[in-house]
Amino acid sequence: MKNITKIFKIDKENIGFLKFIIEAYDGMAQLTTINAKAGIISITIAYDLKDFKLILDDLRCSFLIEEKD
């Protein structure tokens, strides 16, 4: 399966929290900060896009996570 990279805008205060949550799912995805002040991040999903989307949808109830084109 190919890795998929997506760009997101989130509240800058939540970058560390989101990174912690994503890394808790060992090997599923990797978060890279592109612009901390603007809250722009890149997430490379290694496997199971369906589970990743479920996690992201759940986190969207708590704070802004906007996928960029």
Phi and psi restraints in degrees (value plus and minus 20) as a CYANA .aco file:
   2 LYS   PHI    -101.3   -61.3
   2 LYS   PSI     129.4   169.4
   3 ASN   PHI     -93.9   -53.9
   3 ASN   PSI     127.2   167.2
   4 ILE   PHI    -141.3  -101.3
   4 ILE   PSI     110.2   150.2
   5 THR   PHI    -132.4   -92.4
   5 THR   PSI     110.5   150.5
   6 LYS   PHI    -147.8  -107.8
   6 LYS   PSI     128.6   168.6
   7 ILE   PHI    -126.1   -86.1
   7 ILE   PSI     117.1   157.1
   8 PHE   PHI    -153.4  -113.4
   8 PHE   PSI     134.9   174.9
   9 LYS   PHI    -132.8   -92.8
   9 LYS   PSI     108.3   148.3
  10 ILE   PHI    -153.7  -113.7
  10 ILE   PSI     148.5   188.5
  11 ASP   PHI     -83.6   -43.6
  11 ASP   PSI     107.8   147.8
  12 LYS   PHI     -78.9   -38.9
  12 LYS   PSI     -46.8    -6.8
  13 GLU   PHI     -87.3   -47.3
  13 GLU   PSI     -38.1     1.9
  14 ASN   PHI    -122.6   -82.6
  14 ASN   PSI     -16.4    23.6
  15 ILE   PHI     -79.2   -39.2
  15 ILE   PSI     -70.2   -30.2
  16 GLY   PHI     -81.4   -41.4
  16 GLY   PSI     -63.0   -23.0
  17 PHE   PHI     -81.4   -41.4
  17 PHE   PSI     -67.3   -27.3
  18 LEU   PHI     -83.1   -43.1
  18 LEU   PSI     -60.3   -20.3
  19 LYS   PHI     -80.6   -40.6
  19 LYS   PSI     -63.2   -23.2
  20 PHE   PHI     -81.2   -41.2
  20 PHE   PSI     -65.4   -25.4
  21 ILE   PHI     -83.8   -43.8
  21 ILE   PSI     -66.7   -26.7
  22 ILE   PHI     -83.0   -43.0
  22 ILE   PSI     -62.0   -22.0
  23 GLU   PHI     -90.0   -50.0
  23 GLU   PSI     -39.1     0.9
  24 ALA   PHI     -87.2   -47.2
  24 ALA   PSI     -45.5    -5.5
  25 TYR   PHI    -111.9   -71.9
  25 TYR   PSI      59.2    99.2
  26 ASP   PHI     -61.6   -21.6
  26 ASP   PSI      91.1   131.1
  27 GLY   PHI      62.8   102.8
  27 GLY   PSI     -23.3    16.7
  28 MET   PHI     -90.4   -50.4
  28 MET   PSI     -62.9   -22.9
  29 ALA   PHI    -176.1  -136.1
  29 ALA   PSI     144.7   184.7
  30 GLN   PHI    -154.0  -114.0
  30 GLN   PSI     110.1   150.1
  31 LEU   PHI    -120.9   -80.9
  31 LEU   PSI     114.1   154.1
  32 THR   PHI    -146.4  -106.4
  32 THR   PSI     112.3   152.3
  33 THR   PHI    -103.3   -63.3
  33 THR   PSI     104.9   144.9
  34 ILE   PHI    -112.7   -72.7
  34 ILE   PSI     -66.6   -26.6
  35 ASN   PHI    -164.9  -124.9
  35 ASN   PSI      81.4   121.4
  36 ALA   PHI     -83.7   -43.7
  36 ALA   PSI     -61.6   -21.6
  37 LYS   PHI     -83.8   -43.8
  37 LYS   PSI     -55.5   -15.5
  38 ALA   PHI    -110.1   -70.1
  38 ALA   PSI     -29.4    10.6
  39 GLY   PHI      54.4    94.4
  39 GLY   PSI       8.6    48.6
  40 ILE   PHI    -115.6   -75.6
  40 ILE   PSI     104.8   144.8
  41 ILE   PHI    -150.5  -110.5
  41 ILE   PSI     141.2   181.2
  42 SER   PHI    -140.7  -100.7
  42 SER   PSI     115.3   155.3
  43 ILE   PHI    -144.1  -104.1
  43 ILE   PSI     102.8   142.8
  44 THR   PHI    -121.6   -81.6
  44 THR   PSI      97.6   137.6
  45 ILE   PHI    -115.9   -75.9
  45 ILE   PSI     100.6   140.6
  46 ALA   PHI    -105.5   -65.5
  46 ALA   PSI     -53.7   -13.7
  47 TYR   PHI    -179.9  -139.9
  47 TYR   PSI     144.8   184.8
  48 ASP   PHI      32.5    72.5
  48 ASP   PSI      46.5    86.5
  49 LEU   PHI     -79.1   -39.1
  49 LEU   PSI     -53.9   -13.9
  50 LYS   PHI     -81.8   -41.8
  50 LYS   PSI     -68.1   -28.1
  51 ASP   PHI     -85.0   -45.0
  51 ASP   PSI     -58.7   -18.7
  52 PHE   PHI     -81.4   -41.4
  52 PHE   PSI     -63.3   -23.3
  53 LYS   PHI     -83.1   -43.1
  53 LYS   PSI     -57.2   -17.2
  54 LEU   PHI     -83.1   -43.1
  54 LEU   PSI     -62.6   -22.6
  55 ILE   PHI     -83.5   -43.5
  55 ILE   PSI     -66.7   -26.7
  56 LEU   PHI     -82.4   -42.4
  56 LEU   PSI     -63.4   -23.4
  57 ASP   PHI     -80.6   -40.6
  57 ASP   PSI     -59.3   -19.3
  58 ASP   PHI     -86.0   -46.0
  58 ASP   PSI     -62.3   -22.3
  59 LEU   PHI     -88.5   -48.5
  59 LEU   PSI     -47.8    -7.8
  60 ARG   PHI     -83.0   -43.0
  60 ARG   PSI     -39.9     0.1
  61 CYS   PHI     -91.3   -51.3
  61 CYS   PSI     -40.0     0.0
  62 SER   PHI    -120.8   -80.8
  62 SER   PSI     -54.1   -14.1
  63 PHE   PHI    -178.8  -138.8
  63 PHE   PSI     148.2   188.2
  64 LEU   PHI     -85.1   -45.1
  64 LEU   PSI     106.0   146.0
  65 ILE   PHI    -158.9  -118.9
  65 ILE   PSI      83.6   123.6
  66 GLU   PHI    -133.9   -93.9
  66 GLU   PSI      99.8   139.8
  67 GLU   PHI     -95.2   -55.2
  67 GLU   PSI     112.5   152.5
  68 LYS   PHI    -117.2   -77.2
  68 LYS   PSI     134.7   174.7
